[in-house]
Amino acid sequence: MAIDSTIKSPSSSSSPTLNSTQLVRDVIRIEGKYYDTKGLASTHPGGELIVRLSNQTDGTALFNSSHRRRFPHDKYKHLLIKEENVDPVSRMAPNTQNYDLYFEICEKIKPIISPTQGFAPWWYFIKVFVLVAFVIGVDASTFIWARPLWVTAIQSLFMAWIGLNVQHDANHGAVSRNWKINRALGLTQDLCGGTSVAWSYNHNVVHHVHCNDVERDHDLDIPLLRLMKSVPWTMSYKLQQFYFLGLEAVFGLVHVVQTQVWMWRGPDEKMRLVGKDWDLSRAISMIIPLRFIGFLITQPTIHDALLHTALQYCLGGLYLAFFFLISHNFCGAKKEGIDSTSGCFVTNQTETSSNVGGALLAFMNGGLNFQIEHHLFPRVHHSYYHKIAPTVRKMCQERGIQYMHFPTIKDNFVSTFNHLEQLGAKPSE
Ligand SMILES: [Zn+2]
């Protein structure tokens, strides 16, 4: 499956002005134009990481949705690379999505997010402190206290809330205008067993840009679940609406293991520009064996140590996976037919996501229950989502764009259950 909009165009462009050894491989395509990745990264006020992670992809959607304005081509014309000088392996079809309605909505929400220009309000940092201090405090206590399982269970939930409330905003660049604050808080992803580098690529560069695009969104590729019709049907999927919760319970642990293996294997061709950040994630990942050693020291048996380790990642993982799954997999969620490289950006993002609940759930889950607003405005801090939702909803409904908001988690869950049941049923010949 393709991982971004790099549906390769035939390398039949005009004869290159550079010889084949001089062709430029590290490029990002924005509104049809190719730019030098390292050049853009070095001048990016939001930090180099996200630009380097976007290497060899079309960055139009990511730029527009992160900055809520069009790319300033004039300002960066010195970094332009002629198409004939781009290495054929890095050439891709241009993103032709229409952003007219998107920028119209951006104008409408401007006054609402103006108090902090869309970044985090002061009180948010109290929430960050409480969540991070609790997880680190419990971790530290592991070496001196044979803590009961319920403490590990609560810590696991706090790790999930860090994932939703801290690293998520931070790795989207939504906490502060200062990229160093975002980067520092983004590393809490590594603290919880993931890696900020892998997460930022898979989430920001792939999932957000290509939401529910069956050709490109990796998040539809979950083993043992049939989340799209292109997955060949087998008998086992008939019960997926029942077993998906069990699968999600092991999601956290599997994710931690997979991420670590991926990270220790080292960066591939596309990711080789993020070496320093990769090394930092590797260093922080030492916290995973350290936690286990702590359990071995204080827990009575190795069995108890393993139980704590599994619970530490499984419970939080279940919480995260549950809320993720119900927000893009429900009756009416658009999948087949979505082409994230063309059509209307607002329609593509809105009709593939759903909202649930209100401001209280948004406070708990980092605004990710307002998935529509989050996908449209990933770099607006989550504390604004419930405030901008009525405006987004009105503008979408006026244009006949599906806007799905479930009143309760139960309503959303029932819709997800039915959706999985439909996809798990044997397709008619
Ligand atoms: Zn996100």
Residues whose N, C-alpha, C, O or C-beta is under 5 A from the ligand:
A	BS01	ZN	none
